[in-house]
Amino acid sequence: MDRELALEIVRVTEAAALASAQWMGRGKKNEADGAATKAMRTMFDSINMDGIVVIGEGELDEAPMLYIGEKLGTGYGPKVDVAVDPLEGTNIVAKGHPNAMAIIAVADKGTLLHAPDMYMEKIAVGKNAAGKISLDDPIEKTIDIVAEANNKRVHDLTVIIQERPRHDELVERIRAKGARVKFFGDGDVAAAIATALPQTGVDLFIGTGGAPEGVISAAALKSLGGDMQARLVPMNEEEETRCRQMGLENPRQLLRLEDLVKGDDAIFAATGVSSGELLEGVTFLGGGVAETHSIIMRSKTRTVRYIKAHHHLDHKPNLQMDL
């Protein structure tokens, strides 16, 4: 992939964030998601690439969401797989809560796992513990491994996990071991990435969440030198069949980072919609000007850029809010 594509991709996440942020706190999650999707699709039309959505928000009959199999870009340029989440955290935006983002991962064609929209067990760590974890290990052993890798005492270790009843037993075991638990609500991409950013203080991410978010997180962790393992959790025969149709002969196989994102070249971009641990949210400064904060990274070079930009909304009619 051309390195210029990285900066083009962040323009797409900026557009989605600007469009959805205007719905912040209005209690209308579908409108926020629709605005992000429309802005993202419009911006993709201007990018020189031959992309296909391998992780999106459903199939063709669920349009206008960005659907699996949809073509993106001008059709010229590199052939790439695209994973999109126009608005990670639709409920977050509707309620005015933190940690909503617009997210994209792009990689060479055929290198992103075609993950169906179902549950996935996931574990993620930063670079110090990379290559040392196993999803099959008991959580108590994993905590010891990560604590030693990060040169921390167990009771100084922070494990981030989604606050859901399905994780109650896991939370009890983490606390019994002596580590600290940090809960998050909707959206787990930022939580997984936090393990690879020392300033967050997060050491370990674990739990069951969405499979598409797992692949997107893997693209970022690969760029940051972190590690991730996962396993799909099909709930019925229909979901198992869907896994096989998407290329996974064994739907419950252990998926390592290289299975989630093959090769050495992947791009991850995200723009904050509401402020959180990873990014600041969209700020409307007055006078029709809005400020965005984005992160863009590439696994091939391990380059990570933070971009703060000012946008004059009067010059972007496609982002005008339709109340």
MIKOLKE-240594 format. One record per residue (C-alpha): residue number from 1; residue in one letter; x, y, z. Coordinates in Angstrom, 2 decimals. Each point is the difference from the previous one (the first is absolute). Layout:
% MIKOLKE-240594
@resi:NUM resn:A px:X py:Y pz:Z $
...
***
This chain:
% MIKOLKE-240594
@resi:1 resn:M px:0.00 py:0.00 pz:0.00 $
@resi:2 resn:D px:1.11 py:3.54 pz:-0.65 $
@resi:3 resn:R px:0.87 py:1.93 pz:3.15 $
@resi:4 resn:E px:-2.14 py:2.89 pz:-1.21 $
@resi:5 resn:L px:-3.05 py:-2.21 pz:0.51 $
@resi:6 resn:A px:0.38 py:0.31 pz:3.77 $
@resi:7 resn:L px:-0.66 py:3.74 pz:-0.06 $
@resi:8 resn:E px:-2.87 py:-0.46 pz:-2.44 $
@resi:9 resn:I px:-1.64 py:-2.52 pz:2.33 $
@resi:10 resn:V px:0.08 py:2.37 pz:2.95 $
@resi:11 resn:R px:-1.98 py:2.52 pz:-2.03 $
@resi:12 resn:V px:-2.74 py:-2.62 pz:-0.15 $
@resi:13 resn:T px:-0.10 py:-0.52 pz:3.77 $
@resi:14 resn:E px:0.03 py:3.77 pz:0.53 $
@resi:15 resn:A px:-3.06 py:0.41 pz:-2.20 $
@resi:16 resn:A px:-1.87 py:-2.77 pz:1.81 $
@resi:17 resn:A px:0.86 py:1.43 pz:3.39 $
@resi:18 resn:L px:-1.06 py:3.52 pz:-0.94 $
@resi:19 resn:A px:-3.32 py:-1.22 pz:-1.37 $
@resi:20 resn:S px:-0.89 py:-2.21 pz:2.95 $
@resi:21 resn:A px:1.21 py:2.40 pz:2.70 $
@resi:22 resn:Q px:-2.79 py:2.38 pz:-0.93 $
@resi:23 resn:W px:-2.40 py:-2.59 pz:1.42 $
@resi:24 resn:M px:1.77 py:-0.17 pz:3.35 $
@resi:25 resn:G px:-2.37 py:-0.29 pz:2.92 $
@resi:26 resn:R px:-3.17 py:0.18 pz:-2.10 $
@resi:27 resn:G px:-1.15 py:-3.52 pz:0.78 $
@resi:28 resn:K px:-0.02 py:-1.07 pz:-3.66 $
@resi:29 resn:K px:2.56 py:-2.72 pz:-0.55 $
@resi:30 resn:N px:-1.25 py:-1.05 pz:-3.45 $
@resi:31 resn:E px:0.19 py:3.55 pz:-1.30 $
@resi:32 resn:A px:3.53 py:0.36 pz:1.34 $
@resi:33 resn:D px:1.07 py:-3.28 pz:-1.59 $
@resi:34 resn:G px:-1.69 py:0.90 pz:-3.28 $
@resi:35 resn:A px:1.74 py:3.37 pz:-0.12 $
@resi:36 resn:A px:3.40 py:-1.62 pz:0.60 $
@resi:37 resn:T px:-0.62 py:-2.64 pz:-2.66 $
@resi:38 resn:K px:-1.14 py:2.50 pz:-2.62 $
@resi:39 resn:A px:3.02 py:2.26 pz:0.59 $
@resi:40 resn:M px:2.41 py:-2.93 pz:-0.07 $
@resi:41 resn:R px:-1.39 py:-1.38 pz:-3.26 $
@resi:42 resn:T px:0.10 py:3.44 pz:-1.67 $
@resi:43 resn:M px:3.63 py:0.57 pz:0.99 $
@resi:44 resn:F px:1.05 py:-3.48 pz:-1.11 $
@resi:45 resn:D px:-1.23 py:0.84 pz:-3.51 $
@resi:46 resn:S px:2.88 py:2.48 pz:-0.38 $
@resi:47 resn:I px:2.82 py:-2.36 pz:1.01 $
@resi:48 resn:N px:2.14 py:-1.74 pz:-2.61 $
@resi:49 resn:M px:-0.25 py:-3.60 pz:1.09 $
@resi:50 resn:D px:-1.80 py:-3.16 pz:-1.04 $
@resi:51 resn:G px:-1.52 py:-1.03 pz:3.30 $
@resi:52 resn:I px:-2.55 py:-2.54 pz:1.13 $
@resi:53 resn:V px:-1.70 py:-0.06 pz:3.39 $
@resi:54 resn:V px:0.81 py:-3.28 pz:1.77 $
@resi:55 resn:I px:-1.24 py:1.19 pz:3.39 $
@resi:56 resn:G px:-2.98 py:2.30 pz:0.02 $
@resi:57 resn:E px:-3.48 py:0.34 pz:1.42 $
@resi:58 resn:G px:-1.79 py:-2.85 pz:-1.72 $
@resi:59 resn:E px:-0.83 py:-1.18 pz:-3.48 $
@resi:60 resn:L px:-1.27 py:1.76 pz:-3.11 $
@resi:61 resn:D px:-3.63 py:-0.21 pz:1.06 $
@resi:62 resn:E px:0.84 py:2.07 pz:3.08 $
@resi:63 resn:A px:1.20 py:3.02 pz:-2.01 $
@resi:64 resn:P px:0.43 py:2.99 pz:0.33 $
@resi:65 resn:M px:2.51 py:-1.21 pz:2.59 $
@resi:66 resn:L px:3.46 py:-0.84 pz:-1.33 $
@resi:67 resn:Y px:-0.56 py:-3.65 pz:-0.77 $
@resi:68 resn:I px:2.26 py:-2.99 pz:-0.43 $
@resi:69 resn:G px:0.99 py:-0.25 pz:-3.66 $
@resi:70 resn:E px:-0.52 py:3.69 pz:-0.77 $
@resi:71 resn:K px:2.55 py:1.59 pz:-2.32 $
@resi:72 resn:L px:1.73 py:3.13 pz:1.29 $
@resi:73 resn:G px:2.30 py:2.51 pz:-1.65 $
@resi:74 resn:T px:0.42 py:1.12 pz:-3.58 $
@resi:75 resn:G px:0.95 py:-3.50 pz:-1.17 $
@resi:76 resn:Y px:3.53 py:1.16 pz:-0.79 $
@resi:77 resn:G px:3.03 py:-0.55 pz:2.19 $
@resi:78 resn:P px:0.80 py:-2.76 pz:2.51 $
@resi:79 resn:K px:-2.36 py:-2.93 pz:0.46 $
@resi:80 resn:V px:-0.88 py:-0.10 pz:3.68 $
@resi:81 resn:D px:-2.23 py:-1.58 pz:2.62 $
@resi:82 resn:V px:-1.93 py:2.53 pz:2.05 $
@resi:83 resn:A px:-1.44 py:-0.41 pz:3.49 $
@resi:84 resn:V px:-2.28 py:2.81 pz:1.13 $
@resi:85 resn:D px:-1.90 py:1.10 pz:3.05 $
@resi:86 resn:P px:-1.37 py:3.44 pz:-0.96 $
@resi:87 resn:L px:-1.06 py:0.56 pz:3.59 $
@resi:88 resn:E px:1.28 py:-2.27 pz:2.73 $
@resi:89 resn:G px:-2.32 py:0.89 pz:2.81 $
@resi:90 resn:T px:-3.40 py:0.98 pz:-1.40 $
@resi:91 resn:N px:-1.52 py:-0.17 pz:3.49 $
@resi:92 resn:I px:2.95 py:1.98 pz:1.32 $
@resi:93 resn:V px:-0.75 py:2.88 pz:-2.35 $
@resi:94 resn:A px:-3.73 py:-0.15 pz:0.62 $
@resi:95 resn:K px:0.59 py:0.31 pz:3.75 $
@resi:96 resn:G px:2.91 py:2.45 pz:-0.21 $
@resi:97 resn:H px:2.47 py:-2.41 pz:1.61 $
@resi:98 resn:P px:3.78 py:-0.23 pz:-0.63 $
@resi:99 resn:N px:2.06 py:-2.26 pz:-2.28 $
@resi:100 resn:A px:-1.94 py:0.08 pz:-3.29 $
@resi:101 resn:M px:2.17 py:-0.15 pz:-3.14 $
@resi:102 resn:A px:-0.15 py:-0.32 pz:-3.77 $
@resi:103 resn:I px:2.33 py:-2.84 pz:-1.04 $
@resi:104 resn:I px:1.53 py:-1.54 pz:-3.12 $
@resi:105 resn:A px:2.58 py:-2.73 pz:-0.59 $
@resi:106 resn:V px:1.47 py:-0.59 pz:-3.46 $
@resi:107 resn:A px:2.36 py:-2.75 pz:-1.13 $
@resi:108 resn:D px:1.16 py:-1.65 pz:-3.21 $
@resi:109 resn:K px:-2.69 py:-2.03 pz:-1.71 $
@resi:110 resn:G px:-0.52 py:-3.40 pz:1.58 $
@resi:111 resn:T px:1.78 py:0.77 pz:3.28 $
@resi:112 resn:L px:-2.81 py:0.96 pz:2.40 $
@resi:113 resn:L px:-2.00 py:-2.80 pz:1.60 $
@resi:114 resn:H px:-3.55 py:0.04 pz:-1.33 $
@resi:115 resn:A px:-1.60 py:0.01 pz:3.43 $
@resi:116 resn:P px:-3.76 py:-0.46 pz:0.16 $
@resi:117 resn:D px:-2.05 py:2.19 pz:2.30 $
@resi:118 resn:M px:-0.11 py:-2.25 pz:3.06 $
@resi:119 resn:Y px:1.64 py:-0.35 pz:3.39 $
@resi:120 resn:M px:3.73 py:-0.54 pz:0.35 $
@resi:121 resn:E px:2.16 py:-0.79 pz:3.03 $
@resi:122 resn:K px:2.96 py:2.38 pz:0.04 $
@resi:123 resn:I px:3.18 py:0.72 pz:1.90 $
@resi:124 resn:A px:2.43 py:2.84 pz:-0.74 $
@resi:125 resn:V px:3.25 py:1.34 pz:1.45 $
@resi:126 resn:G px:2.69 py:2.52 pz:-0.82 $
@resi:127 resn:K px:3.44 py:-0.67 pz:-1.42 $
@resi:128 resn:N px:1.65 py:-1.09 pz:3.29 $
@resi:129 resn:A px:-2.28 py:-3.02 pz:0.28 $
@resi:130 resn:A px:-0.27 py:-0.69 pz:-3.73 $
@resi:131 resn:G px:0.55 py:-3.66 pz:-0.84 $
@resi:132 resn:K px:-0.40 py:-1.07 pz:3.63 $
@resi:133 resn:I px:-3.76 py:-0.24 pz:0.39 $
@resi:134 resn:S px:-2.48 py:-2.72 pz:-0.88 $
@resi:135 resn:L px:-3.77 py:0.25 pz:-0.06 $
@resi:136 resn:D px:-0.06 py:-3.60 pz:1.27 $
@resi:137 resn:D px:1.91 py:0.86 pz:3.20 $
@resi:138 resn:P px:-1.93 py:0.57 pz:3.24 $
@resi:139 resn:I px:-0.38 py:3.71 pz:0.73 $
@resi:140 resn:E px:2.08 py:-0.42 pz:3.16 $
@resi:141 resn:K px:3.00 py:-1.24 pz:-2.02 $
@resi:142 resn:T px:-0.47 py:2.75 pz:-2.57 $
@resi:143 resn:I px:0.03 py:2.66 pz:2.69 $
@resi:144 resn:D px:3.31 py:-1.33 pz:1.35 $
@resi:145 resn:I px:1.51 py:-0.02 pz:-3.51 $
@resi:146 resn:V px:-1.10 py:3.53 pz:-0.84 $
@resi:147 resn:A px:1.04 py:1.37 pz:3.38 $
@resi:148 resn:E px:3.50 py:-1.42 pz:-0.41 $
@resi:149 resn:A px:0.24 py:1.23 pz:-3.60 $
@resi:150 resn:N px:-1.04 py:3.53 pz:1.00 $
@resi:151 resn:N px:2.23 py:-0.02 pz:3.11 $
@resi:152 resn:K px:-2.98 py:0.56 pz:2.29 $
@resi:153 resn:R px:-1.31 py:-1.56 pz:3.18 $
@resi:154 resn:V px:-3.22 py:-1.91 pz:-0.53 $
@resi:155 resn:H px:-1.99 py:2.43 pz:2.12 $
@resi:156 resn:D px:1.23 py:2.86 pz:-2.21 $
@resi:157 resn:L px:-1.22 py:-1.72 pz:-3.17 $
@resi:158 resn:T px:-3.10 py:1.39 pz:-1.72 $
@resi:159 resn:V px:-2.29 py:-2.29 pz:-1.99 $
@resi:160 resn:I px:-2.60 py:1.70 pz:-2.20 $
@resi:161 resn:I px:-3.22 py:-1.88 pz:-0.66 $
@resi:162 resn:Q px:-3.45 py:0.80 pz:-1.30 $
@resi:163 resn:E px:-2.59 py:0.39 pz:2.74 $
@resi:164 resn:R px:-2.38 py:-2.80 pz:-0.90 $
@resi:165 resn:P px:-1.59 py:-2.84 pz:2.04 $
@resi:166 resn:R px:1.82 py:-2.56 pz:-2.18 $
@resi:167 resn:H px:3.27 py:1.19 pz:1.54 $
@resi:168 resn:D px:-1.06 py:-0.14 pz:3.67 $
@resi:169 resn:E px:1.88 py:-3.23 pz:0.80 $
@resi:170 resn:L px:3.12 py:1.21 pz:-1.84 $
@resi:171 resn:V px:-0.07 py:3.27 pz:1.93 $
@resi:172 resn:E px:-0.22 py:-1.88 pz:3.31 $
@resi:173 resn:R px:3.04 py:-2.10 pz:-0.90 $
@resi:174 resn:I px:2.01 py:3.07 pz:-1.06 $
@resi:175 resn:R px:-0.76 py:1.72 pz:3.28 $
@resi:176 resn:A px:0.70 py:-3.15 pz:2.01 $
@resi:177 resn:K px:3.41 py:-0.16 pz:-1.66 $
@resi:178 resn:G px:0.64 py:3.53 pz:1.22 $
@resi:179 resn:A px:-0.01 py:1.96 pz:-3.27 $
@resi:180 resn:R px:-2.11 py:3.08 pz:-0.62 $
@resi:181 resn:V px:-3.03 py:0.04 pz:-2.29 $
@resi:182 resn:K px:-0.89 py:2.93 pz:-2.22 $
@resi:183 resn:F px:-3.43 py:-0.18 pz:-1.62 $
@resi:184 resn:F px:-1.09 py:1.50 pz:-3.30 $
@resi:185 resn:G px:-3.44 py:0.15 pz:-1.57 $
@resi:186 resn:D px:-0.67 py:-0.18 pz:-3.73 $
@resi:187 resn:G px:2.72 py:-0.37 pz:-2.61 $
@resi:188 resn:D px:3.15 py:-2.01 pz:0.67 $
@resi:189 resn:V px:2.48 py:1.14 pz:-2.67 $
@resi:190 resn:A px:1.36 py:2.85 pz:2.13 $
@resi:191 resn:A px:0.22 py:-2.33 pz:3.01 $
@resi:192 resn:A px:2.08 py:-2.56 pz:-1.88 $
@resi:193 resn:I px:2.31 py:2.66 pz:-1.44 $
@resi:194 resn:A px:0.50 py:1.52 pz:3.46 $
@resi:195 resn:T px:2.13 py:-3.01 pz:0.99 $
@resi:196 resn:A px:2.66 py:1.05 pz:-2.52 $
@resi:197 resn:L px:0.14 py:3.65 pz:1.08 $
@resi:198 resn:P px:1.96 py:0.33 pz:3.28 $
@resi:199 resn:Q px:-1.59 py:3.34 pz:0.91 $
@resi:200 resn:T px:-3.39 py:-1.65 pz:0.49 $
@resi:201 resn:G px:1.17 py:-2.17 pz:2.89 $
@resi:202 resn:V px:-1.91 py:-2.98 pz:-1.44 $
@resi:203 resn:D px:1.93 py:-3.29 pz:-0.09 $
@resi:204 resn:L px:-2.43 py:-2.66 pz:-1.17 $
@resi:205 resn:F px:-3.24 py:-0.13 pz:-1.98 $
@resi:206 resn:I px:-2.17 py:-3.10 pz:0.20 $
@resi:207 resn:G px:-3.59 py:-0.98 pz:-0.59 $
@resi:208 resn:T px:-2.64 py:-0.91 pz:-2.56 $
@resi:209 resn:G px:-1.18 py:2.63 pz:-2.46 $
@resi:210 resn:G px:-0.59 py:0.61 pz:-3.68 $
@resi:211 resn:A px:2.10 py:-1.89 pz:-2.56 $
@resi:212 resn:P px:0.24 py:2.92 pz:-2.48 $
@resi:213 resn:E px:1.40 py:2.23 pz:2.74 $
@resi:214 resn:G px:2.55 py:-2.70 pz:0.74 $
@resi:215 resn:V px:1.48 py:0.06 pz:-3.49 $
@resi:216 resn:I px:0.07 py:3.81 pz:-0.06 $
@resi:217 resn:S px:1.76 py:0.01 pz:3.39 $
@resi:218 resn:A px:2.53 py:-2.52 pz:-1.31 $
@resi:219 resn:A px:1.02 py:2.35 pz:-2.81 $
@resi:220 resn:A px:0.78 py:2.70 pz:2.56 $
@resi:221 resn:L px:1.81 py:-2.35 pz:2.38 $
@resi:222 resn:K px:2.15 py:-1.29 pz:-2.84 $
@resi:223 resn:S px:1.04 py:3.58 pz:-0.71 $
@resi:224 resn:L px:0.85 py:0.57 pz:3.67 $
@resi:225 resn:G px:1.96 py:-3.22 pz:0.50 $
@resi:226 resn:G px:-2.66 py:-1.45 pz:2.28 $
@resi:227 resn:D px:-1.60 py:-3.43 pz:-0.12 $
@resi:228 resn:M px:-3.48 py:-1.46 pz:-0.19 $
@resi:229 resn:Q px:-1.66 py:-3.39 pz:-0.10 $
@resi:230 resn:A px:-3.64 py:-0.78 pz:-0.65 $
@resi:231 resn:R px:-2.56 py:-2.73 pz:-0.52 $
@resi:232 resn:L px:-3.41 py:0.33 pz:-1.63 $
@resi:233 resn:V px:-3.02 py:-0.97 pz:2.09 $
@resi:234 resn:P px:-2.76 py:-1.11 pz:-2.39 $
@resi:235 resn:M px:-3.27 py:-0.30 pz:1.91 $
@resi:236 resn:N px:-1.80 py:-2.39 pz:-2.36 $
@resi:237 resn:E px:0.39 py:-2.13 pz:-3.15 $
@resi:238 resn:E px:-0.88 py:2.95 pz:-2.21 $
@resi:239 resn:E px:2.92 py:2.02 pz:1.36 $
@resi:240 resn:E px:2.34 py:-2.98 pz:-0.37 $
@resi:241 resn:T px:-1.05 py:-0.37 pz:-3.63 $
@resi:242 resn:R px:0.62 py:3.72 pz:-0.55 $
@resi:243 resn:C px:3.54 py:-0.38 pz:1.38 $
@resi:244 resn:R px:0.75 py:-2.80 pz:-2.45 $
@resi:245 resn:Q px:-1.45 py:1.98 pz:-2.89 $
@resi:246 resn:M px:2.41 py:2.82 pz:0.87 $
@resi:247 resn:G px:3.00 py:-2.33 pz:-0.10 $
@resi:248 resn:L px:0.35 py:-1.41 pz:3.54 $
@resi:249 resn:E px:-0.26 py:-3.78 pz:-0.20 $
@resi:250 resn:N px:0.24 py:-0.27 pz:3.78 $
@resi:251 resn:P px:-2.14 py:2.84 pz:1.39 $
@resi:252 resn:R px:1.45 py:-0.47 pz:3.51 $
@resi:253 resn:Q px:3.68 py:-0.08 pz:-0.88 $
@resi:254 resn:L px:2.45 py:2.16 pz:1.92 $
@resi:255 resn:L px:0.75 py:3.11 pz:-2.03 $
@resi:256 resn:R px:3.37 py:1.64 pz:0.50 $
@resi:257 resn:L px:0.92 py:3.52 pz:-1.05 $
@resi:258 resn:E px:1.35 py:-1.28 pz:-3.31 $
@resi:259 resn:D px:-3.31 py:-1.76 pz:-0.67 $
@resi:260 resn:L px:-1.95 py:3.18 pz:0.63 $
@resi:261 resn:V px:2.26 py:2.23 pz:-2.10 $
@resi:262 resn:K px:2.38 py:-1.79 pz:-2.36 $
@resi:263 resn:G px:3.12 py:1.55 pz:-1.49 $
@resi:264 resn:D px:1.89 py:3.03 pz:1.22 $
@resi:265 resn:D px:-1.94 py:2.94 pz:-1.40 $
@resi:266 resn:A px:-3.20 py:1.23 pz:1.62 $
@resi:267 resn:I px:-1.30 py:3.49 pz:0.65 $
@resi:268 resn:F px:-2.20 py:0.97 pz:2.93 $
@resi:269 resn:A px:-1.69 py:3.38 pz:0.36 $
@resi:270 resn:A px:-2.43 py:1.35 pz:2.57 $
@resi:271 resn:T px:-1.48 py:3.40 pz:0.78 $
@resi:272 resn:G px:-1.57 py:0.75 pz:3.35 $
@resi:273 resn:V px:-3.69 py:0.86 pz:0.07 $
@resi:274 resn:S px:-0.21 py:0.39 pz:3.77 $
@resi:275 resn:S px:3.08 py:0.33 pz:2.19 $
@resi:276 resn:G px:1.49 py:-3.13 pz:1.54 $
@resi:277 resn:E px:3.27 py:-1.60 pz:1.01 $
@resi:278 resn:L px:1.30 py:-0.33 pz:-3.54 $
@resi:279 resn:L px:-1.21 py:3.19 pz:-1.71 $
@resi:280 resn:E px:-1.65 py:3.32 pz:0.65 $
@resi:281 resn:G px:-3.45 py:0.42 pz:-1.46 $
@resi:282 resn:V px:-1.31 py:2.48 pz:-2.54 $
@resi:283 resn:T px:-0.11 py:3.52 pz:1.42 $
@resi:284 resn:F px:-2.22 py:2.63 pz:-1.56 $
@resi:285 resn:L px:1.97 py:3.22 pz:0.42 $
@resi:286 resn:G px:-2.61 py:2.42 pz:-1.29 $
@resi:287 resn:G px:-0.10 py:1.93 pz:-3.22 $
@resi:288 resn:G px:-0.69 py:-3.20 pz:-1.93 $
@resi:289 resn:V px:3.39 py:-1.50 pz:0.94 $
@resi:290 resn:A px:0.48 py:-3.44 pz:1.54 $
@resi:291 resn:E px:3.16 py:-1.66 pz:1.27 $
@resi:292 resn:T px:0.78 py:-3.70 pz:-0.37 $
@resi:293 resn:H px:2.62 py:-2.24 pz:1.57 $
@resi:294 resn:S px:1.12 py:-3.13 pz:-1.88 $
@resi:295 resn:I px:2.53 py:-2.78 pz:0.17 $
@resi:296 resn:I px:1.46 py:-1.69 pz:-3.06 $
@resi:297 resn:M px:2.47 py:-2.89 pz:0.05 $
@resi:298 resn:R px:1.62 py:-2.40 pz:-2.43 $
@resi:299 resn:S px:1.35 py:-3.42 pz:0.92 $
@resi:300 resn:K px:2.67 py:-0.10 pz:-2.73 $
@resi:301 resn:T px:1.89 py:2.96 pz:1.44 $
@resi:302 resn:R px:-1.45 py:0.04 pz:3.56 $
@resi:303 resn:T px:-0.63 py:3.71 pz:-0.51 $
@resi:304 resn:V px:-2.68 py:1.51 pz:2.22 $
@resi:305 resn:R px:-1.30 py:3.50 pz:-0.67 $
@resi:306 resn:Y px:-2.43 py:2.13 pz:1.96 $
@resi:307 resn:I px:-1.76 py:2.60 pz:-2.11 $
@resi:308 resn:K px:-1.92 py:3.00 pz:1.32 $
@resi:309 resn:A px:-1.94 py:1.84 pz:-2.69 $
@resi:310 resn:H px:-2.36 py:2.96 pz:-0.30 $
@resi:311 resn:H px:-2.92 py:-0.32 pz:-2.40 $
@resi:312 resn:H px:-2.12 py:2.84 pz:-1.39 $
@resi:313 resn:L px:-3.37 py:-1.71 pz:-0.28 $
@resi:314 resn:D px:-1.44 py:2.64 pz:-2.33 $
@resi:315 resn:H px:2.45 py:-1.30 pz:-2.61 $
@resi:316 resn:K px:-1.12 py:-3.60 pz:0.49 $
@resi:317 resn:P px:-3.66 py:-0.08 pz:-1.02 $
@resi:318 resn:N px:-0.13 py:-3.81 pz:0.13 $
@resi:319 resn:L px:0.51 py:0.22 pz:3.77 $
@resi:320 resn:Q px:-2.85 py:2.39 pz:0.70 $
@resi:321 resn:M px:-2.40 py:-1.39 pz:2.55 $
@resi:322 resn:D px:-3.52 py:-0.85 pz:-1.13 $
@resi:323 resn:L px:-2.21 py:0.36 pz:3.09 $
***
